[in-house]
Amino acid sequence: MTEKKRRNWKLIIGFFGSLLLILSTFIYIRYYYAYSEGTRVGILYKFSKKGAIFKTCEGEMMLPGIKFRQQNSGISSNMFMFSVADEELSDTLMHSQGMEVEVHYIQYNAALPWRGDAYENQEGQYVVDRLVRIKNNNPNGYGL
């Protein structure tokens, strides 16, 4: 192999290696990097297992306060929609509907279908990874 061909191969390998590194970094930051994490407290309003190909556990919590809609200036409740990956945690949350709970969540920049739903009115994807506490374990109280 001549020196020119060797140099061309090094350039081609360097280009594709750099392209692979940039693409890998983008995919990691977009789908796997934990953008934020924290806790939320609210009444567990709905919890279900759904999905056509990937069955995921999805929940909705009603948070304290109200939210004003931008478009038609109506008032609505403040909802927190999330996914749960852990089967044991999802069983606990399934039996905690109507109770006031505190959960720990991780927010990712973008949704992956096997991690849960992508909700259009939220930025990124929220995945609940643990139950911090059940504040109101009165099954008939619905947080009241």
Sequence and secondary structure as in RCSB ss.txt:
>XXXX:A:sequence
MTEKKRRNWKLIIGFFGSLLLILSTFIYIRYYYAYSEGTRVGILYKFSKKGAIFKTCEGEMMLPGIKFRQQNSGI
SSNMFMFSVADEELSDTLMHSQGMEVEVHYIQYNAALPWRGDAYENQEGQYVVDRLVRIKNNNPNGYGL
>XXXX:A:secstr
  HHHHHHHHHHHHHHHHHHHHHHHHHIIIIISEEEEEEEEEEEEEEEEE SSS EEEEEEEEEEEEE TTT  E
EEEEEEEEE  HHHHHHHHTTTTSEEEEEEEEESS  TTT    TTSSSEEEEEEEEEEEE  TTTTT 
